[in-house]
Amino acid sequence: MITLPRKLIKSKMKKGLKIIFVIWFAFLVSFLTSCTGSNEADLIVTNGRVYTYTWDDPAADGTPAASAPFKEGVWHPDAAAVATRNGKIIFVGSNQDAETFRGANTRIIDVRGGTILPGLVDSHTHVEGIGANLERVDLTSAKTEEQAVKLIAAHLTHVAKGEWIIGYGWDEGAWAGNYPDLKLLSERAPDHPVVMQSLHSFAVWGNRLAFENAGITSETESPEGGEILKDQSGNPAGILLNRATNLLTDAIPAPGREQIKTRLRAGLNEMAKSGYVAVHEAGVGQEQMQTLEDLYLDNELPIRVYAMLNAREENLLRTWLKRRPFVPEDKMLIVRAVKAYYDGALGSRGARLLEDYSDTPGHRGVSGETYGFDQKLVAEMIHAGFQVGIHAIGDAGIRETLDFFERISADEPGAAAMRHRIEHSQVIHPDDFQRFAKLGIIASMQPPHAVEDKAWAEDRLGPERIKGAYAWRTLRKAGVRLIFNSDLTGSDHSVFYGLHSAITRRSKDLQPPNGWFPEQALTTEEAVRAYTVWPAYAAFLEDETGTLAPGKWADITVLSIDPHNFNMANAHELFSGKVLYTIVAGEVVYEKDLTSSK
C-alpha cells in the first residue's frame, strides 16, 4: 500500500476544492444566464390588440365559446404583446410583462394599436400566376369584347412582331351567354398569336394566328371534358372551354426554369405583402416542384409552402410515390398532398350536375376519366401517406368525389384520418352535407366566389339548387370542417375582401344590401379561423401553428384594423384595412412603409 505525505494530501485537497468551486461557479453563472440572458427575445411585438385564438371553436351556429374573449356582444383582445426567440413564441401577454424579455439585441416592434393575429394562410393558391400576370395583359376591367380587344391592341407596341401575347382575367361566367369569337381579335392583332385566359381558367379565347400555331382546325375533336366552340361553317370560333383549353395553352412557349423561379419569387413575396405566412399551392407541376425545391434549398422561400402535386402529371406522382411525403424539420416546404380534378367550373357550365343546367336544358357539365384523374394512381398516393384535395364544384361532381373517398376509406383503414379535401365544394345536394362530416372531408372554399358568381349562379342552378351552393353555414351546422382561401389568381386574394365576403355575402359594391343568401354568412371569428386555425389543421400543423401561444411557431400577421367587431352596417370599412407586418418563424418578411400613403 502506498502512503502519500500529509502535505501532498492537503495540496491535492485544496486543488480539488478549487476545481469544485470553479465547476460550481460555472454552473451558477450558467443558471443565472438561463434565468436572464437566455430569456432575451429576438423580437417583441408590442402595444397591439392580440387575438390568440387559443380559446375553443365557436358553436355550429357561430355562437362564441364560453372561453372566448367575447363579452356582451363585443370582442376584446386577450393579450397586448408577443415575444419570440429562435423562430418560436416564448411569451404572449401584457406589454409590461413582455418587457422582461427585452435584451440588448431584441428588436421591438410597436404596432400602435394594430391587430395581432395568428399568421394568415391562403389554403388554395396558384402563386406562379401572380408572377406570370406581371408579364400579361390584365383584362379584369373589361366588361365587353371591344374593351378586352382594345387592351390587347394597346399592348402591341410593347412586343416584337410574331411574339405571343397572353392576356388574363375576362369573366367566363358573366360572358357565358354571349361568348366572343376570333374575328375582331384577329383583325386588331393579326401579327401576334394571342391567348386570353379567363378569370378562373376554365375558358380561353384566342385569335386566328394562335389557333393556327396550335394546329386547331375544323377537324380537331373536342377532348373528353372539353368543348371547342365552332361557327356555322364548323371552324373554331375562338373559344375553348374546360378541358379543351389545354389545346391552346399548351402551344404557348413554355417558360424556362429561371422564369418560373422569378414568377414564384414574385408571387410568394406578394403573398407575404398581403399578410400570408403560408400558402397551399394547389396543383404543382414537375417544373414548379423542382423550382420550389431549389428555392427551399437556397433558403429563398419568404413564406411557407404546402405543395399539392398535380394529379394530371403521372410521372410526377410516380416520382413522389417512391420519394414519399417530404416534411423537413423547419417545415418551410412540405410535400404531402395531391391535387386532383373532377369537373369543370360553374360559370362555363363545366361543373357536373345531377340534373340539367337550368339555363341549358340537356347539359349537365363535364367530367370523365381523361378530364378528372387516375383514381387507381391517386389511391396509391393515399396508401403512401399523401393527403388528397379534389376539385369538385357541381353536385354530381361532389357526390361522385365523396363516393371515391368512401371507397378508399373502406379499402384503406387509415384513409379517414388523412384529412382529405374537396376544393371549392360549391354546389352540394342536401343529402351529401352529412357525408362530408362522416368521411372527415374538409370543405376548401373561396368566399369571393360566392359574391362574384351571384350575378349568374342562380340562372345556372335554379331557385332550389342554389340553396345548397356556397353554403358555408349549412356545412358548419353539419359538422364539416371548413377552410377559406382565394384560388388566386382568379379572385382578389386580399384577406379584407375575403373576410368581407364571408361575413356579409356582399360584393365590393356592397350588393345586395342585405347580402346574397345571408343565412349562409359566417361570423368574423369563424372567417378568421378559416384563414388561420382551421388551415393549420388541414395541413396537420395544429401543434405547431394556427394560434398564438408559447411553443408555437412565431408566424404572425399584424393588421391596421381590428376585424372582430365589424357587422353588416360597418363591414365596408374592412376595405380600408392594411397589412402592417408579416412575420414567419420570427423573421419579419414584410413591413409596411408607414411613411407611404399607399
HUQUI-V170832 format. One record per pair of residues at least 4 apart in sequence whose ideal C-beta (glycine too) atoms are under 7 Angstrom apart, sorted by the first residue. I is the first residue (numbers start at 1). J is the second residue. If there is no record, write none. Layout:
# HUQUI-V170832
I,J  I,J
This chain:
# HUQUI-V170832
4,8  4,9  6,10  7,11  8,12  9,13  10,14  11,15  12,16  13,17  14,18  15,19  16,20  17,21  18,22  19,23  20,24  21,25  22,26  23,27  24,28  25,29  26,30  27,31  28,32  29,33  30,34  31,35  32,36  33,37  33,38  34,38  35,39  39,101  40,101  40,103  40,105  40,106  41,83  41,84  41,85  41,90  41,101  41,102  41,103  41,106  42,84  42,85  42,106  42,107  42,586  43,84  43,106  43,107  43,109  43,586  44,81  44,83  44,98  44,101  44,102  44,106  44,108  45,81  45,82  45,109  45,111  45,116  45,556  45,558  46,80  46,81  46,95  46,98  46,108  46,109  46,110  47,80  47,95  47,110  47,111  47,112  47,113  48,80  48,81  48,111  48,114  48,115  48,116  48,558  49,77  49,113  49,115  49,116  49,562  50,77  50,78  50,79  50,80  50,81  50,82  50,92  50,116  50,548  51,77  51,78  51,115  51,117  51,564  52,78  52,79  52,92  52,547  52,548  52,549  53,118  53,529  53,532  53,533  53,547  53,548  54,547  54,549  55,65  55,67  55,68  56,65  56,67  57,65  58,62  58,63  58,64  58,65  58,523  58,525  58,526  59,63  60,476  60,477  60,479  61,477  62,522  62,523  62,526  64,68  64,70  64,525  69,75  69,76  69,77  69,78  70,75  71,76  74,565  75,564  75,565  79,92  79,93  80,94  80,95  81,93  81,94  81,95  81,98  82,89  82,91  82,92  82,116  82,548  82,556  83,90  83,91  83,98  83,101  84,88  84,89  84,90  84,554  84,586  85,90  87,553  87,554  87,585  87,586  88,551  88,552  88,553  88,554  89,548  89,549  89,550  89,551  89,552  89,554  90,101  90,550  91,98  91,101  91,550  92,548  92,549  92,550  93,97  93,98  94,98  102,106  102,108  109,581  111,116  111,558  111,580  114,558  114,559  114,560  114,580  115,558  115,559  115,561  115,562  116,556  116,558  117,528  117,532  117,557  117,559  118,532  118,533  118,545  118,546  118,547  118,548  119,277  119,278  119,545  119,555  119,556  119,557  119,584  120,275  120,276  120,277  120,495  120,531  120,532  120,557  121,276  121,277  121,278  121,531  121,532  121,535  122,271  122,276  122,279  122,485  122,486  122,493  123,280  123,444  123,483  123,485  123,535  123,538  124,280  124,282  124,423  124,444  124,485  124,487  125,279  125,280  125,281  125,282  125,485  125,486  125,488  126,282  126,283  126,488  126,489  127,264  127,267  127,268  127,271  127,279  127,281  128,132  128,260  128,263  128,264  128,267  128,288  129,133  129,267  129,488  129,489  130,266  130,267  130,270  130,488  130,489  131,262  131,263  131,264  131,266  131,267  132,136  132,263  133,138  133,168  133,489  134,266  136,166  136,167  136,168  137,151  137,152  137,155  137,165  137,167  138,168  138,169  139,148  139,151  139,167  139,168  139,169  139,170  139,196  140,169  140,199  142,147  142,148  142,151  142,170  143,147  145,149  145,180  145,184  146,150  147,151  148,152  148,170  148,196  149,153  149,184  149,185  149,188  150,154  151,155  152,165  152,167  152,185  152,188  152,189  152,194  153,188  153,189  155,159  155,165  156,189  156,192  159,163  159,165  159,192  161,191  162,191  162,192  163,192  164,192  164,193  164,195  164,252  164,253  165,189  165,192  165,194  166,195  166,252  167,196  168,197  169,199  170,175  170,196  170,198  170,199  170,205  171,175  171,198  171,199  172,176  172,198  172,199  172,200  172,202  172,203  172,347  172,348  173,347  173,453  173,456  174,455  174,456  175,179  176,347  176,348  176,349  179,229  179,239  180,205  180,238  181,231  181,237  181,238  182,186  182,206  182,207  182,208  182,211  182,237  182,238  183,187  184,188  185,189  185,194  185,207  185,238  186,190  186,207  186,208  189,194  189,207  192,209  193,207  193,209  193,210  193,213  194,206  194,207  194,210  195,204  195,206  195,210  195,248  195,249  195,252  196,204  196,205  196,206  197,201  197,204  197,249  198,202  198,203  198,204  199,490  200,345  200,347  200,490  201,490  202,241  202,242  202,344  202,345  202,347  202,348  202,350  203,239  203,240  203,241  203,245  203,348  204,240  204,245  204,248  204,249  205,238  205,239  206,210  206,211  206,238  206,248  208,212  209,213  210,214  210,248  211,216  211,236  213,251  214,247  214,248  214,251  216,220  216,228  216,236  216,247  216,248  218,234  218,235  220,228  220,247  222,226  222,227  222,228  222,244  223,243  223,244  223,370  224,243  224,368  224,370  224,371  225,242  225,243  225,344  225,366  225,367  225,368  225,370  225,371  226,240  226,241  226,242  226,243  226,244  226,366  227,241  227,242  227,244  228,236  228,240  228,244  229,237  229,239  229,241  230,234  230,235  230,236  230,237  231,235  231,237  240,244  240,245  240,247  240,248  241,348  241,350  242,344  242,348  242,350  242,366  243,366  243,371  245,249  246,250  255,259  255,260  257,261  257,287  257,291  258,262  259,263  260,264  260,287  260,288  260,291  261,265  261,291  261,294  261,295  262,266  263,267  264,268  264,291  264,292  264,295  265,269  265,300  266,270  267,271  268,272  268,301  268,302  268,303  269,273  269,302  270,274  271,276  271,279  271,303  272,276  272,302  272,303  272,582  272,589  272,590  273,579  273,590  274,493  274,494  274,495  274,579  275,495  275,557  275,559  275,579  275,582  276,303  277,303  277,304  277,555  277,557  277,582  277,584  278,303  278,304  278,306  279,303  279,305  280,306  280,308  280,539  281,305  281,306  281,307  281,308  282,308  282,339  282,389  282,423  283,308  283,310  283,339  284,288  284,289  284,292  284,307  284,308  284,309  284,310  285,289  285,310  285,313  285,316  286,290  286,313  286,315  286,316  287,291  288,292  289,293  289,307  289,309  289,316  290,294  291,295  292,296  292,305  292,307  292,333  293,297  294,298  295,300  295,301  296,301  296,332  296,333  301,305  301,332  301,333  302,584  302,589  303,584  303,589  304,331  304,332  304,584  305,333  306,334  306,337  306,539  307,333  307,334  307,335  308,337  308,338  308,339  308,389  309,316  309,317  309,320  309,335  309,338  309,339  310,316  310,339  311,317  311,338  311,339  311,340  311,373  311,378  312,341  313,317  314,318  314,374  314,377  315,319  316,320  317,321  317,338  317,377  317,381  319,323  320,335  321,380  321,381  321,384  324,384  324,385  325,335  325,336  325,385  325,386  326,334  326,335  327,331  327,334  327,336  328,333  331,544  334,539  336,386  336,387  337,386  337,387  337,388  337,389  338,378  338,381  338,386  338,388  339,389  340,372  340,373  340,378  340,388  340,390  340,391  341,372  341,373  341,391  342,367  342,372  342,390  342,391  342,392  342,397  342,400  342,401  343,350  343,351  343,352  343,365  343,366  343,367  343,392  343,393  343,394  343,397  344,348  344,350  344,351  344,365  344,366  345,350  345,351  345,393  346,351  346,393  346,394  346,426  346,427  346,453  346,457  346,460  347,453  347,456  349,357  349,360  349,363  349,365  349,460  350,365  350,366  351,365  351,393  351,394  351,397  351,426  351,427  352,364  352,365  352,366  352,367  352,394  352,396  352,397  353,357  353,364  353,365  353,394  353,395  353,396  354,395  354,396  354,429  356,361  356,362  356,363  356,364  357,363  357,364  357,460  358,459  358,460  358,461  358,462  359,459  359,460  364,396  365,394  366,371  367,371  367,372  367,397  368,372  373,378  374,378  375,379  375,404  376,380  377,381  378,382  378,388  379,383  379,408  380,384  381,386  381,388  382,386  382,388  382,408  382,412  382,415  382,418  383,412  387,418  387,419  387,420  388,420  389,421  389,423  389,444  390,401  390,422  390,423  391,423  391,424  392,397  392,398  392,401  392,422  392,424  393,397  393,424  393,426  393,427  394,398  394,427  395,399  395,427  395,428  395,429  395,465  395,468  396,400  397,401  398,402  398,422  398,425  398,428  398,432  399,403  399,429  399,432  400,404  401,405  401,422  402,406  402,432  402,435  402,439  402,441  403,407  404,408  405,409  405,420  405,439  405,441  406,410  406,439  407,411  408,412  408,415  409,415  409,416  409,439  414,418  416,439  416,440  419,440  419,442  419,538  419,540  420,441  421,441  421,442  421,444  421,538  422,441  422,443  422,444  423,444  424,445  425,443  425,444  425,445  426,449  426,469  426,470  427,461  427,465  427,468  427,469  428,432  428,433  428,468  428,471  429,468  430,468  433,474  433,475  433,478  433,480  434,438  434,478  435,439  436,441  436,443  436,475  436,478  436,480  437,478  437,479  437,480  442,481  442,483  442,538  443,475  443,480  443,482  444,483  444,485  445,472  445,482  445,484  446,485  446,486  446,487  446,491  447,484  447,498  447,501  447,502  448,452  448,486  448,491  448,492  448,497  448,498  448,501  449,453  449,470  449,491  450,454  450,470  450,501  450,505  450,516  451,501  451,505  451,506  451,507  451,516  452,491  453,457  454,516  456,460  457,461  457,466  457,469  458,463  458,466  461,465  461,466  461,469  462,466  465,469  470,520  471,475  471,520  472,476  472,482  472,520  472,522  473,477  473,519  473,520  473,521  473,522  474,478  474,520  475,480  475,482  476,480  476,482  481,534  481,537  482,530  482,534  483,530  483,534  483,535  483,538  484,498  484,502  484,527  484,530  484,531  486,491  486,493  486,498  487,491  488,493  492,497  494,498  495,499  495,531  496,500  496,574  496,575  496,577  497,501  498,502  498,531  499,503  499,524  499,527  499,563  499,574  500,504  500,571  500,574  500,575  502,521  502,522  502,527  503,521  503,522  503,523  503,524  503,527  503,566  503,571  504,515  504,521  504,568  504,571  505,515  505,516  505,517  505,518  505,520  505,521  506,510  506,511  506,512  506,515  507,511  510,572  512,516  514,518  515,521  515,568  522,526  522,527  524,528  524,563  524,564  524,566  525,529  525,564  526,530  528,532  528,563  529,533  529,534  530,534  531,535  532,536  532,546  533,546  533,547  534,538  535,539  536,541  536,542  536,545  536,546  537,542  541,545  541,546  542,546  544,552  544,553  545,552  545,553  545,555  547,552  548,552  553,585  554,583  554,585  554,586  555,583  555,584  555,585  556,583  557,579  557,582  558,580  558,581  559,577  559,579  559,580  560,577  560,578  560,580  561,576  561,577  563,574  566,570  566,571  566,573  566,574  567,571  578,592  579,592  580,591  580,592  581,588  581,590  581,591  582,589  582,590  583,587  583,588  583,589  584,589
